[in-house]
Amino acid sequence: MDSRERPTVVLVVDDDPAVLRLLTLTLRLAGYEVCVASNGSEALLSMGDCSPDVIVLDMQMPVMDGTTFYKRLREGGWRAPVLVLTALSRSEASATLLAQGYLVKPFLPDELIAQIETLAA
């Protein structure tokens, strides 16, 4: 990466603090800048400051779930690609939400990085 280019910014939205820490560490070690939010409402509030290139989104969260966040994100004009983290199967997840990528829990860190690289390209 050219030193004048900014790193890819990833917004991670998950209500589980351990998952947030793991995802943040994994992404930072891979060279990404990371913003975090513990629910969809926090994530929407952080969009302007964070300006993510990719969003990693858990589906089941308190306050505002992933589906509601995704709908409000698109209604607000934000077009960053979304990678959904879900315990549902891929077919169940895709029927619920038209996201650009899916990872079914549990997943390997390499799978996460590969998906982020694809979506950020």
Phi and psi restraints in degrees (range 20) as a CNS / XPLOR table:
assign (resid 1 and name C) (resid 2 and name N)
       (resid 2 and name CA) (resid 2 and name C) 1.0 -63.7 20.0 2
assign (resid 2 and name N) (resid 2 and name CA)
       (resid 2 and name C) (resid 3 and name N) 1.0 138.3 20.0 2
assign (resid 2 and name C) (resid 3 and name N)
       (resid 3 and name CA) (resid 3 and name C) 1.0 -63.9 20.0 2
assign (resid 3 and name N) (resid 3 and name CA)
       (resid 3 and name C) (resid 4 and name N) 1.0 -18.2 20.0 2
assign (resid 3 and name C) (resid 4 and name N)
       (resid 4 and name CA) (resid 4 and name C) 1.0 -85.1 20.0 2
assign (resid 4 and name N) (resid 4 and name CA)
       (resid 4 and name C) (resid 5 and name N) 1.0 -15.1 20.0 2
assign (resid 4 and name C) (resid 5 and name N)
       (resid 5 and name CA) (resid 5 and name C) 1.0 -80.7 20.0 2
assign (resid 5 and name N) (resid 5 and name CA)
       (resid 5 and name C) (resid 6 and name N) 1.0 143.0 20.0 2
assign (resid 5 and name C) (resid 6 and name N)
       (resid 6 and name CA) (resid 6 and name C) 1.0 -82.9 20.0 2
assign (resid 6 and name N) (resid 6 and name CA)
       (resid 6 and name C) (resid 7 and name N) 1.0 151.2 20.0 2
assign (resid 6 and name C) (resid 7 and name N)
       (resid 7 and name CA) (resid 7 and name C) 1.0 -67.6 20.0 2
assign (resid 7 and name N) (resid 7 and name CA)
       (resid 7 and name C) (resid 8 and name N) 1.0 157.1 20.0 2
assign (resid 7 and name C) (resid 8 and name N)
       (resid 8 and name CA) (resid 8 and name C) 1.0 -64.0 20.0 2
assign (resid 8 and name N) (resid 8 and name CA)
       (resid 8 and name C) (resid 9 and name N) 1.0 132.2 20.0 2
assign (resid 8 and name C) (resid 9 and name N)
       (resid 9 and name CA) (resid 9 and name C) 1.0 -100.6 20.0 2
assign (resid 9 and name N) (resid 9 and name CA)
       (resid 9 and name C) (resid 10 and name N) 1.0 127.8 20.0 2
assign (resid 9 and name C) (resid 10 and name N)
       (resid 10 and name CA) (resid 10 and name C) 1.0 -117.8 20.0 2
assign (resid 10 and name N) (resid 10 and name CA)
       (resid 10 and name C) (resid 11 and name N) 1.0 125.8 20.0 2
assign (resid 10 and name C) (resid 11 and name N)
       (resid 11 and name CA) (resid 11 and name C) 1.0 -95.7 20.0 2
assign (resid 11 and name N) (resid 11 and name CA)
       (resid 11 and name C) (resid 12 and name N) 1.0 120.7 20.0 2
assign (resid 11 and name C) (resid 12 and name N)
       (resid 12 and name CA) (resid 12 and name C) 1.0 -104.6 20.0 2
assign (resid 12 and name N) (resid 12 and name CA)
       (resid 12 and name C) (resid 13 and name N) 1.0 123.8 20.0 2
assign (resid 12 and name C) (resid 13 and name N)
       (resid 13 and name CA) (resid 13 and name C) 1.0 -120.0 20.0 2
assign (resid 13 and name N) (resid 13 and name CA)
       (resid 13 and name C) (resid 14 and name N) 1.0 109.1 20.0 2
assign (resid 13 and name C) (resid 14 and name N)
       (resid 14 and name CA) (resid 14 and name C) 1.0 -157.8 20.0 2
assign (resid 14 and name N) (resid 14 and name CA)
       (resid 14 and name C) (resid 15 and name N) 1.0 141.1 20.0 2
assign (resid 14 and name C) (resid 15 and name N)
       (resid 15 and name CA) (resid 15 and name C) 1.0 -86.6 20.0 2
assign (resid 15 and name N) (resid 15 and name CA)
       (resid 15 and name C) (resid 16 and name N) 1.0 -8.9 20.0 2
assign (resid 15 and name C) (resid 16 and name N)
       (resid 16 and name CA) (resid 16 and name C) 1.0 -91.6 20.0 2
assign (resid 16 and name N) (resid 16 and name CA)
       (resid 16 and name C) (resid 17 and name N) 1.0 112.7 20.0 2
assign (resid 16 and name C) (resid 17 and name N)
       (resid 17 and name CA) (resid 17 and name C) 1.0 -57.2 20.0 2
assign (resid 17 and name N) (resid 17 and name CA)
       (resid 17 and name C) (resid 18 and name N) 1.0 -36.2 20.0 2
assign (resid 17 and name C) (resid 18 and name N)
       (resid 18 and name CA) (resid 18 and name C) 1.0 -66.7 20.0 2
assign (resid 18 and name N) (resid 18 and name CA)
       (resid 18 and name C) (resid 19 and name N) 1.0 -40.6 20.0 2
assign (resid 18 and name C) (resid 19 and name N)
       (resid 19 and name CA) (resid 19 and name C) 1.0 -66.6 20.0 2
assign (resid 19 and name N) (resid 19 and name CA)
       (resid 19 and name C) (resid 20 and name N) 1.0 -42.3 20.0 2
assign (resid 19 and name C) (resid 20 and name N)
       (resid 20 and name CA) (resid 20 and name C) 1.0 -58.0 20.0 2
assign (resid 20 and name N) (resid 20 and name CA)
       (resid 20 and name C) (resid 21 and name N) 1.0 -45.3 20.0 2
assign (resid 20 and name C) (resid 21 and name N)
       (resid 21 and name CA) (resid 21 and name C) 1.0 -63.4 20.0 2
assign (resid 21 and name N) (resid 21 and name CA)
       (resid 21 and name C) (resid 22 and name N) 1.0 -45.0 20.0 2
assign (resid 21 and name C) (resid 22 and name N)
       (resid 22 and name CA) (resid 22 and name C) 1.0 -63.4 20.0 2
assign (resid 22 and name N) (resid 22 and name CA)
       (resid 22 and name C) (resid 23 and name N) 1.0 -46.8 20.0 2
assign (resid 22 and name C) (resid 23 and name N)
       (resid 23 and name CA) (resid 23 and name C) 1.0 -64.6 20.0 2
assign (resid 23 and name N) (resid 23 and name CA)
       (resid 23 and name C) (resid 24 and name N) 1.0 -42.4 20.0 2
assign (resid 23 and name C) (resid 24 and name N)
       (resid 24 and name CA) (resid 24 and name C) 1.0 -60.7 20.0 2
assign (resid 24 and name N) (resid 24 and name CA)
       (resid 24 and name C) (resid 25 and name N) 1.0 -48.6 20.0 2
assign (resid 24 and name C) (resid 25 and name N)
       (resid 25 and name CA) (resid 25 and name C) 1.0 -61.9 20.0 2
assign (resid 25 and name N) (resid 25 and name CA)
       (resid 25 and name C) (resid 26 and name N) 1.0 -46.7 20.0 2
assign (resid 25 and name C) (resid 26 and name N)
       (resid 26 and name CA) (resid 26 and name C) 1.0 -58.8 20.0 2
assign (resid 26 and name N) (resid 26 and name CA)
       (resid 26 and name C) (resid 27 and name N) 1.0 -46.7 20.0 2
assign (resid 26 and name C) (resid 27 and name N)
       (resid 27 and name CA) (resid 27 and name C) 1.0 -70.1 20.0 2
assign (resid 27 and name N) (resid 27 and name CA)
       (resid 27 and name C) (resid 28 and name N) 1.0 -40.7 20.0 2
assign (resid 27 and name C) (resid 28 and name N)
       (resid 28 and name CA) (resid 28 and name C) 1.0 -64.8 20.0 2
assign (resid 28 and name N) (resid 28 and name CA)
       (resid 28 and name C) (resid 29 and name N) 1.0 -40.4 20.0 2
assign (resid 28 and name C) (resid 29 and name N)
       (resid 29 and name CA) (resid 29 and name C) 1.0 -63.7 20.0 2
assign (resid 29 and name N) (resid 29 and name CA)
       (resid 29 and name C) (resid 30 and name N) 1.0 -26.0 20.0 2
assign (resid 29 and name C) (resid 30 and name N)
       (resid 30 and name CA) (resid 30 and name C) 1.0 -86.7 20.0 2
assign (resid 30 and name N) (resid 30 and name CA)
       (resid 30 and name C) (resid 31 and name N) 1.0 -0.3 20.0 2
assign (resid 30 and name C) (resid 31 and name N)
       (resid 31 and name CA) (resid 31 and name C) 1.0 97.4 20.0 2
assign (resid 31 and name N) (resid 31 and name CA)
       (resid 31 and name C) (resid 32 and name N) 1.0 9.7 20.0 2
assign (resid 31 and name C) (resid 32 and name N)
       (resid 32 and name CA) (resid 32 and name C) 1.0 -91.2 20.0 2
assign (resid 32 and name N) (resid 32 and name CA)
       (resid 32 and name C) (resid 33 and name N) 1.0 150.9 20.0 2
assign (resid 32 and name C) (resid 33 and name N)
       (resid 33 and name CA) (resid 33 and name C) 1.0 -87.2 20.0 2
assign (resid 33 and name N) (resid 33 and name CA)
       (resid 33 and name C) (resid 34 and name N) 1.0 137.3 20.0 2
assign (resid 33 and name C) (resid 34 and name N)
       (resid 34 and name CA) (resid 34 and name C) 1.0 -125.2 20.0 2
assign (resid 34 and name N) (resid 34 and name CA)
       (resid 34 and name C) (resid 35 and name N) 1.0 133.0 20.0 2
assign (resid 34 and name C) (resid 35 and name N)
       (resid 35 and name CA) (resid 35 and name C) 1.0 -113.7 20.0 2
assign (resid 35 and name N) (resid 35 and name CA)
       (resid 35 and name C) (resid 36 and name N) 1.0 149.8 20.0 2
assign (resid 35 and name C) (resid 36 and name N)
       (resid 36 and name CA) (resid 36 and name C) 1.0 -129.8 20.0 2
assign (resid 36 and name N) (resid 36 and name CA)
       (resid 36 and name C) (resid 37 and name N) 1.0 152.8 20.0 2
assign (resid 36 and name C) (resid 37 and name N)
       (resid 37 and name CA) (resid 37 and name C) 1.0 -148.2 20.0 2
assign (resid 37 and name N) (resid 37 and name CA)
       (resid 37 and name C) (resid 38 and name N) 1.0 145.3 20.0 2
assign (resid 37 and name C) (resid 38 and name N)
       (resid 38 and name CA) (resid 38 and name C) 1.0 -96.1 20.0 2
assign (resid 38 and name N) (resid 38 and name CA)
       (resid 38 and name C) (resid 39 and name N) 1.0 0.0 20.0 2
assign (resid 38 and name C) (resid 39 and name N)
       (resid 39 and name CA) (resid 39 and name C) 1.0 -163.9 20.0 2
assign (resid 39 and name N) (resid 39 and name CA)
       (resid 39 and name C) (resid 40 and name N) 1.0 171.4 20.0 2
assign (resid 39 and name C) (resid 40 and name N)
       (resid 40 and name CA) (resid 40 and name C) 1.0 -63.1 20.0 2
assign (resid 40 and name N) (resid 40 and name CA)
       (resid 40 and name C) (resid 41 and name N) 1.0 -34.8 20.0 2
assign (resid 40 and name C) (resid 41 and name N)
       (resid 41 and name CA) (resid 41 and name C) 1.0 -64.4 20.0 2
assign (resid 41 and name N) (resid 41 and name CA)
       (resid 41 and name C) (resid 42 and name N) 1.0 -46.8 20.0 2
assign (resid 41 and name C) (resid 42 and name N)
       (resid 42 and name CA) (resid 42 and name C) 1.0 -60.9 20.0 2
assign (resid 42 and name N) (resid 42 and name CA)
       (resid 42 and name C) (resid 43 and name N) 1.0 -39.6 20.0 2
assign (resid 42 and name C) (resid 43 and name N)
       (resid 43 and name CA) (resid 43 and name C) 1.0 -63.5 20.0 2
assign (resid 43 and name N) (resid 43 and name CA)
       (resid 43 and name C) (resid 44 and name N) 1.0 -44.1 20.0 2
assign (resid 43 and name C) (resid 44 and name N)
       (resid 44 and name CA) (resid 44 and name C) 1.0 -61.1 20.0 2
assign (resid 44 and name N) (resid 44 and name CA)
       (resid 44 and name C) (resid 45 and name N) 1.0 -40.7 20.0 2
assign (resid 44 and name C) (resid 45 and name N)
       (resid 45 and name CA) (resid 45 and name C) 1.0 -65.3 20.0 2
assign (resid 45 and name N) (resid 45 and name CA)
       (resid 45 and name C) (resid 46 and name N) 1.0 -28.8 20.0 2
assign (resid 45 and name C) (resid 46 and name N)
       (resid 46 and name CA) (resid 46 and name C) 1.0 -89.7 20.0 2
assign (resid 46 and name N) (resid 46 and name CA)
       (resid 46 and name C) (resid 47 and name N) 1.0 -6.0 20.0 2
assign (resid 46 and name C) (resid 47 and name N)
       (resid 47 and name CA) (resid 47 and name C) 1.0 -56.9 20.0 2
assign (resid 47 and name N) (resid 47 and name CA)
       (resid 47 and name C) (resid 48 and name N) 1.0 -44.0 20.0 2
assign (resid 47 and name C) (resid 48 and name N)
       (resid 48 and name CA) (resid 48 and name C) 1.0 -65.7 20.0 2
assign (resid 48 and name N) (resid 48 and name CA)
       (resid 48 and name C) (resid 49 and name N) 1.0 -43.6 20.0 2
assign (resid 48 and name C) (resid 49 and name N)
       (resid 49 and name CA) (resid 49 and name C) 1.0 -73.5 20.0 2
assign (resid 49 and name N) (resid 49 and name CA)
       (resid 49 and name C) (resid 50 and name N) 1.0 -37.0 20.0 2
assign (resid 49 and name C) (resid 50 and name N)
       (resid 50 and name CA) (resid 50 and name C) 1.0 -83.6 20.0 2
assign (resid 50 and name N) (resid 50 and name CA)
       (resid 50 and name C) (resid 51 and name N) 1.0 -39.1 20.0 2
assign (resid 50 and name C) (resid 51 and name N)
       (resid 51 and name CA) (resid 51 and name C) 1.0 44.9 20.0 2
assign (resid 51 and name N) (resid 51 and name CA)
       (resid 51 and name C) (resid 52 and name N) 1.0 61.6 20.0 2
assign (resid 51 and name C) (resid 52 and name N)
       (resid 52 and name CA) (resid 52 and name C) 1.0 -69.4 20.0 2
assign (resid 52 and name N) (resid 52 and name CA)
       (resid 52 and name C) (resid 53 and name N) 1.0 149.2 20.0 2
assign (resid 52 and name C) (resid 53 and name N)
       (resid 53 and name CA) (resid 53 and name C) 1.0 -87.1 20.0 2
assign (resid 53 and name N) (resid 53 and name CA)
       (resid 53 and name C) (resid 54 and name N) 1.0 -28.7 20.0 2
assign (resid 53 and name C) (resid 54 and name N)
       (resid 54 and name CA) (resid 54 and name C) 1.0 -143.8 20.0 2
assign (resid 54 and name N) (resid 54 and name CA)
       (resid 54 and name C) (resid 55 and name N) 1.0 145.7 20.0 2
assign (resid 54 and name C) (resid 55 and name N)
       (resid 55 and name CA) (resid 55 and name C) 1.0 -119.1 20.0 2
assign (resid 55 and name N) (resid 55 and name CA)
       (resid 55 and name C) (resid 56 and name N) 1.0 128.8 20.0 2
assign (resid 55 and name C) (resid 56 and name N)
       (resid 56 and name CA) (resid 56 and name C) 1.0 -103.3 20.0 2
assign (resid 56 and name N) (resid 56 and name CA)
       (resid 56 and name C) (resid 57 and name N) 1.0 118.7 20.0 2
assign (resid 56 and name C) (resid 57 and name N)
       (resid 57 and name CA) (resid 57 and name C) 1.0 -126.1 20.0 2
assign (resid 57 and name N) (resid 57 and name CA)
       (resid 57 and name C) (resid 58 and name N) 1.0 121.2 20.0 2
assign (resid 57 and name C) (resid 58 and name N)
       (resid 58 and name CA) (resid 58 and name C) 1.0 -77.0 20.0 2
assign (resid 58 and name N) (resid 58 and name CA)
       (resid 58 and name C) (resid 59 and name N) 1.0 148.8 20.0 2
assign (resid 58 and name C) (resid 59 and name N)
       (resid 59 and name CA) (resid 59 and name C) 1.0 -89.7 20.0 2
assign (resid 59 and name N) (resid 59 and name CA)
       (resid 59 and name C) (resid 60 and name N) 1.0 -38.3 20.0 2
assign (resid 59 and name C) (resid 60 and name N)
       (resid 60 and name CA) (resid 60 and name C) 1.0 -103.8 20.0 2
assign (resid 60 and name N) (resid 60 and name CA)
       (resid 60 and name C) (resid 61 and name N) 1.0 105.2 20.0 2
assign (resid 60 and name C) (resid 61 and name N)
       (resid 61 and name CA) (resid 61 and name C) 1.0 -143.1 20.0 2
assign (resid 61 and name N) (resid 61 and name CA)
       (resid 61 and name C) (resid 62 and name N) 1.0 154.8 20.0 2
assign (resid 61 and name C) (resid 62 and name N)
       (resid 62 and name CA) (resid 62 and name C) 1.0 -75.7 20.0 2
assign (resid 62 and name N) (resid 62 and name CA)
       (resid 62 and name C) (resid 63 and name N) 1.0 172.7 20.0 2
assign (resid 62 and name C) (resid 63 and name N)
       (resid 63 and name CA) (resid 63 and name C) 1.0 70.0 20.0 2
assign (resid 63 and name N) (resid 63 and name CA)
       (resid 63 and name C) (resid 64 and name N) 1.0 -65.2 20.0 2
assign (resid 63 and name C) (resid 64 and name N)
       (resid 64 and name CA) (resid 64 and name C) 1.0 -143.9 20.0 2
assign (resid 64 and name N) (resid 64 and name CA)
       (resid 64 and name C) (resid 65 and name N) 1.0 118.9 20.0 2
assign (resid 64 and name C) (resid 65 and name N)
       (resid 65 and name CA) (resid 65 and name C) 1.0 -76.3 20.0 2
assign (resid 65 and name N) (resid 65 and name CA)
       (resid 65 and name C) (resid 66 and name N) 1.0 174.2 20.0 2
assign (resid 65 and name C) (resid 66 and name N)
       (resid 66 and name CA) (resid 66 and name C) 1.0 -63.1 20.0 2
assign (resid 66 and name N) (resid 66 and name CA)
       (resid 66 and name C) (resid 67 and name N) 1.0 -39.0 20.0 2
assign (resid 66 and name C) (resid 67 and name N)
       (resid 67 and name CA) (resid 67 and name C) 1.0 -63.5 20.0 2
assign (resid 67 and name N) (resid 67 and name CA)
       (resid 67 and name C) (resid 68 and name N) 1.0 -46.0 20.0 2
assign (resid 67 and name C) (resid 68 and name N)
       (resid 68 and name CA) (resid 68 and name C) 1.0 -64.9 20.0 2
assign (resid 68 and name N) (resid 68 and name CA)
       (resid 68 and name C) (resid 69 and name N) 1.0 -43.4 20.0 2
assign (resid 68 and name C) (resid 69 and name N)
       (resid 69 and name CA) (resid 69 and name C) 1.0 -57.7 20.0 2
assign (resid 69 and name N) (resid 69 and name CA)
       (resid 69 and name C) (resid 70 and name N) 1.0 -47.9 20.0 2
assign (resid 69 and name C) (resid 70 and name N)
       (resid 70 and name CA) (resid 70 and name C) 1.0 -58.9 20.0 2
assign (resid 70 and name N) (resid 70 and name CA)
       (resid 70 and name C) (resid 71 and name N) 1.0 -45.5 20.0 2
assign (resid 70 and name C) (resid 71 and name N)
       (resid 71 and name CA) (resid 71 and name C) 1.0 -62.5 20.0 2
assign (resid 71 and name N) (resid 71 and name CA)
       (resid 71 and name C) (resid 72 and name N) 1.0 -44.7 20.0 2
assign (resid 71 and name C) (resid 72 and name N)
       (resid 72 and name CA) (resid 72 and name C) 1.0 -69.2 20.0 2
assign (resid 72 and name N) (resid 72 and name CA)
       (resid 72 and name C) (resid 73 and name N) 1.0 -34.2 20.0 2
assign (resid 72 and name C) (resid 73 and name N)
       (resid 73 and name CA) (resid 73 and name C) 1.0 -58.8 20.0 2
assign (resid 73 and name N) (resid 73 and name CA)
       (resid 73 and name C) (resid 74 and name N) 1.0 -50.8 20.0 2
assign (resid 73 and name C) (resid 74 and name N)
       (resid 74 and name CA) (resid 74 and name C) 1.0 -69.1 20.0 2
assign (resid 74 and name N) (resid 74 and name CA)
       (resid 74 and name C) (resid 75 and name N) 1.0 -38.0 20.0 2
assign (resid 74 and name C) (resid 75 and name N)
       (resid 75 and name CA) (resid 75 and name C) 1.0 -61.6 20.0 2
assign (resid 75 and name N) (resid 75 and name CA)
       (resid 75 and name C) (resid 76 and name N) 1.0 -31.8 20.0 2
assign (resid 75 and name C) (resid 76 and name N)
       (resid 76 and name CA) (resid 76 and name C) 1.0 -80.7 20.0 2
assign (resid 76 and name N) (resid 76 and name CA)
       (resid 76 and name C) (resid 77 and name N) 1.0 -1.0 20.0 2
assign (resid 76 and name C) (resid 77 and name N)
       (resid 77 and name CA) (resid 77 and name C) 1.0 90.3 20.0 2
assign (resid 77 and name N) (resid 77 and name CA)
       (resid 77 and name C) (resid 78 and name N) 1.0 0.8 20.0 2
assign (resid 77 and name C) (resid 78 and name N)
       (resid 78 and name CA) (resid 78 and name C) 1.0 -75.2 20.0 2
assign (resid 78 and name N) (resid 78 and name CA)
       (resid 78 and name C) (resid 79 and name N) 1.0 133.2 20.0 2
assign (resid 78 and name C) (resid 79 and name N)
       (resid 79 and name CA) (resid 79 and name C) 1.0 -117.3 20.0 2
assign (resid 79 and name N) (resid 79 and name CA)
       (resid 79 and name C) (resid 80 and name N) 1.0 8.4 20.0 2
assign (resid 79 and name C) (resid 80 and name N)
       (resid 80 and name CA) (resid 80 and name C) 1.0 -56.7 20.0 2
assign (resid 80 and name N) (resid 80 and name CA)
       (resid 80 and name C) (resid 81 and name N) 1.0 136.7 20.0 2
assign (resid 80 and name C) (resid 81 and name N)
       (resid 81 and name CA) (resid 81 and name C) 1.0 -64.8 20.0 2
assign (resid 81 and name N) (resid 81 and name CA)
       (resid 81 and name C) (resid 82 and name N) 1.0 148.0 20.0 2
assign (resid 81 and name C) (resid 82 and name N)
       (resid 82 and name CA) (resid 82 and name C) 1.0 -117.8 20.0 2
assign (resid 82 and name N) (resid 82 and name CA)
       (resid 82 and name C) (resid 83 and name N) 1.0 129.6 20.0 2
assign (resid 82 and name C) (resid 83 and name N)
       (resid 83 and name CA) (resid 83 and name C) 1.0 -106.1 20.0 2
assign (resid 83 and name N) (resid 83 and name CA)
       (resid 83 and name C) (resid 84 and name N) 1.0 114.9 20.0 2
assign (resid 83 and name C) (resid 84 and name N)
       (resid 84 and name CA) (resid 84 and name C) 1.0 -88.5 20.0 2
assign (resid 84 and name N) (resid 84 and name CA)
       (resid 84 and name C) (resid 85 and name N) 1.0 132.3 20.0 2
assign (resid 84 and name C) (resid 85 and name N)
       (resid 85 and name CA) (resid 85 and name C) 1.0 -103.0 20.0 2
assign (resid 85 and name N) (resid 85 and name CA)
       (resid 85 and name C) (resid 86 and name N) 1.0 125.0 20.0 2
assign (resid 85 and name C) (resid 86 and name N)
       (resid 86 and name CA) (resid 86 and name C) 1.0 -148.1 20.0 2
assign (resid 86 and name N) (resid 86 and name CA)
       (resid 86 and name C) (resid 87 and name N) 1.0 153.5 20.0 2
assign (resid 86 and name C) (resid 87 and name N)
       (resid 87 and name CA) (resid 87 and name C) 1.0 -88.6 20.0 2
assign (resid 87 and name N) (resid 87 and name CA)
       (resid 87 and name C) (resid 88 and name N) 1.0 -9.9 20.0 2
assign (resid 87 and name C) (resid 88 and name N)
       (resid 88 and name CA) (resid 88 and name C) 1.0 -74.2 20.0 2
assign (resid 88 and name N) (resid 88 and name CA)
       (resid 88 and name C) (resid 89 and name N) 1.0 162.0 20.0 2
assign (resid 88 and name C) (resid 89 and name N)
       (resid 89 and name CA) (resid 89 and name C) 1.0 -70.0 20.0 2
assign (resid 89 and name N) (resid 89 and name CA)
       (resid 89 and name C) (resid 90 and name N) 1.0 162.6 20.0 2
assign (resid 89 and name C) (resid 90 and name N)
       (resid 90 and name CA) (resid 90 and name C) 1.0 -57.1 20.0 2
assign (resid 90 and name N) (resid 90 and name CA)
       (resid 90 and name C) (resid 91 and name N) 1.0 -43.4 20.0 2
assign (resid 90 and name C) (resid 91 and name N)
       (resid 91 and name CA) (resid 91 and name C) 1.0 -66.3 20.0 2
assign (resid 91 and name N) (resid 91 and name CA)
       (resid 91 and name C) (resid 92 and name N) 1.0 -38.5 20.0 2
assign (resid 91 and name C) (resid 92 and name N)
       (resid 92 and name CA) (resid 92 and name C) 1.0 -66.1 20.0 2
assign (resid 92 and name N) (resid 92 and name CA)
       (resid 92 and name C) (resid 93 and name N) 1.0 -41.3 20.0 2
assign (resid 92 and name C) (resid 93 and name N)
       (resid 93 and name CA) (resid 93 and name C) 1.0 -66.0 20.0 2
assign (resid 93 and name N) (resid 93 and name CA)
       (resid 93 and name C) (resid 94 and name N) 1.0 -43.7 20.0 2
assign (resid 93 and name C) (resid 94 and name N)
       (resid 94 and name CA) (resid 94 and name C) 1.0 -68.3 20.0 2
assign (resid 94 and name N) (resid 94 and name CA)
       (resid 94 and name C) (resid 95 and name N) 1.0 -26.9 20.0 2
assign (resid 94 and name C) (resid 95 and name N)
       (resid 95 and name CA) (resid 95 and name C) 1.0 -72.2 20.0 2
assign (resid 95 and name N) (resid 95 and name CA)
       (resid 95 and name C) (resid 96 and name N) 1.0 -26.7 20.0 2
assign (resid 95 and name C) (resid 96 and name N)
       (resid 96 and name CA) (resid 96 and name C) 1.0 -83.5 20.0 2
assign (resid 96 and name N) (resid 96 and name CA)
       (resid 96 and name C) (resid 97 and name N) 1.0 -35.7 20.0 2
assign (resid 96 and name C) (resid 97 and name N)
       (resid 97 and name CA) (resid 97 and name C) 1.0 -149.0 20.0 2
assign (resid 97 and name N) (resid 97 and name CA)
       (resid 97 and name C) (resid 98 and name N) 1.0 138.8 20.0 2
assign (resid 97 and name C) (resid 98 and name N)
       (resid 98 and name CA) (resid 98 and name C) 1.0 -93.9 20.0 2
assign (resid 98 and name N) (resid 98 and name CA)
       (resid 98 and name C) (resid 99 and name N) 1.0 58.3 20.0 2
assign (resid 98 and name C) (resid 99 and name N)
       (resid 99 and name CA) (resid 99 and name C) 1.0 -79.2 20.0 2
assign (resid 99 and name N) (resid 99 and name CA)
       (resid 99 and name C) (resid 100 and name N) 1.0 167.7 20.0 2
assign (resid 99 and name C) (resid 100 and name N)
       (resid 100 and name CA) (resid 100 and name C) 1.0 -85.7 20.0 2
assign (resid 100 and name N) (resid 100 and name CA)
       (resid 100 and name C) (resid 101 and name N) 1.0 -18.8 20.0 2
assign (resid 100 and name C) (resid 101 and name N)
       (resid 101 and name CA) (resid 101 and name C) 1.0 -153.3 20.0 2
assign (resid 101 and name N) (resid 101 and name CA)
       (resid 101 and name C) (resid 102 and name N) 1.0 159.9 20.0 2
assign (resid 101 and name C) (resid 102 and name N)
       (resid 102 and name CA) (resid 102 and name C) 1.0 -139.6 20.0 2
assign (resid 102 and name N) (resid 102 and name CA)
       (resid 102 and name C) (resid 103 and name N) 1.0 141.8 20.0 2
assign (resid 102 and name C) (resid 103 and name N)
       (resid 103 and name CA) (resid 103 and name C) 1.0 -130.5 20.0 2
assign (resid 103 and name N) (resid 103 and name CA)
       (resid 103 and name C) (resid 104 and name N) 1.0 126.5 20.0 2
assign (resid 103 and name C) (resid 104 and name N)
       (resid 104 and name CA) (resid 104 and name C) 1.0 -91.7 20.0 2
assign (resid 104 and name N) (resid 104 and name CA)
       (resid 104 and name C) (resid 105 and name N) 1.0 127.9 20.0 2
assign (resid 104 and name C) (resid 105 and name N)
       (resid 105 and name CA) (resid 105 and name C) 1.0 -72.3 20.0 2
assign (resid 105 and name N) (resid 105 and name CA)
       (resid 105 and name C) (resid 106 and name N) 1.0 142.3 20.0 2
assign (resid 105 and name C) (resid 106 and name N)
       (resid 106 and name CA) (resid 106 and name C) 1.0 -79.2 20.0 2
assign (resid 106 and name N) (resid 106 and name CA)
       (resid 106 and name C) (resid 107 and name N) 1.0 155.4 20.0 2
assign (resid 106 and name C) (resid 107 and name N)
       (resid 107 and name CA) (resid 107 and name C) 1.0 -137.4 20.0 2
assign (resid 107 and name N) (resid 107 and name CA)
       (resid 107 and name C) (resid 108 and name N) 1.0 162.6 20.0 2
assign (resid 107 and name C) (resid 108 and name N)
       (resid 108 and name CA) (resid 108 and name C) 1.0 -89.0 20.0 2
assign (resid 108 and name N) (resid 108 and name CA)
       (resid 108 and name C) (resid 109 and name N) 1.0 148.1 20.0 2
assign (resid 108 and name C) (resid 109 and name N)
       (resid 109 and name CA) (resid 109 and name C) 1.0 -53.8 20.0 2
assign (resid 109 and name N) (resid 109 and name CA)
       (resid 109 and name C) (resid 110 and name N) 1.0 -38.5 20.0 2
assign (resid 109 and name C) (resid 110 and name N)
       (resid 110 and name CA) (resid 110 and name C) 1.0 -62.2 20.0 2
assign (resid 110 and name N) (resid 110 and name CA)
       (resid 110 and name C) (resid 111 and name N) 1.0 -34.0 20.0 2
assign (resid 110 and name C) (resid 111 and name N)
       (resid 111 and name CA) (resid 111 and name C) 1.0 -66.7 20.0 2
assign (resid 111 and name N) (resid 111 and name CA)
       (resid 111 and name C) (resid 112 and name N) 1.0 -40.7 20.0 2
assign (resid 111 and name C) (resid 112 and name N)
       (resid 112 and name CA) (resid 112 and name C) 1.0 -61.1 20.0 2
assign (resid 112 and name N) (resid 112 and name CA)
       (resid 112 and name C) (resid 113 and name N) 1.0 -50.0 20.0 2
assign (resid 112 and name C) (resid 113 and name N)
       (resid 113 and name CA) (resid 113 and name C) 1.0 -61.9 20.0 2
assign (resid 113 and name N) (resid 113 and name CA)
       (resid 113 and name C) (resid 114 and name N) 1.0 -42.6 20.0 2
assign (resid 113 and name C) (resid 114 and name N)
       (resid 114 and name CA) (resid 114 and name C) 1.0 -60.6 20.0 2
assign (resid 114 and name N) (resid 114 and name CA)
       (resid 114 and name C) (resid 115 and name N) 1.0 -42.0 20.0 2
assign (resid 114 and name C) (resid 115 and name N)
       (resid 115 and name CA) (resid 115 and name C) 1.0 -66.0 20.0 2
assign (resid 115 and name N) (resid 115 and name CA)
       (resid 115 and name C) (resid 116 and name N) 1.0 -43.7 20.0 2
assign (resid 115 and name C) (resid 116 and name N)
       (resid 116 and name CA) (resid 116 and name C) 1.0 -61.7 20.0 2
assign (resid 116 and name N) (resid 116 and name CA)
       (resid 116 and name C) (resid 117 and name N) 1.0 -45.4 20.0 2
assign (resid 116 and name C) (resid 117 and name N)
       (resid 117 and name CA) (resid 117 and name C) 1.0 -58.2 20.0 2
assign (resid 117 and name N) (resid 117 and name CA)
       (resid 117 and name C) (resid 118 and name N) 1.0 -42.6 20.0 2
assign (resid 117 and name C) (resid 118 and name N)
       (resid 118 and name CA) (resid 118 and name C) 1.0 -64.6 20.0 2
assign (resid 118 and name N) (resid 118 and name CA)
       (resid 118 and name C) (resid 119 and name N) 1.0 -46.2 20.0 2
assign (resid 118 and name C) (resid 119 and name N)
       (resid 119 and name CA) (resid 119 and name C) 1.0 -71.2 20.0 2
assign (resid 119 and name N) (resid 119 and name CA)
       (resid 119 and name C) (resid 120 and name N) 1.0 -30.3 20.0 2
assign (resid 119 and name C) (resid 120 and name N)
       (resid 120 and name CA) (resid 120 and name C) 1.0 -81.0 20.0 2
assign (resid 120 and name N) (resid 120 and name CA)
       (resid 120 and name C) (resid 121 and name N) 1.0 -14.9 20.0 2
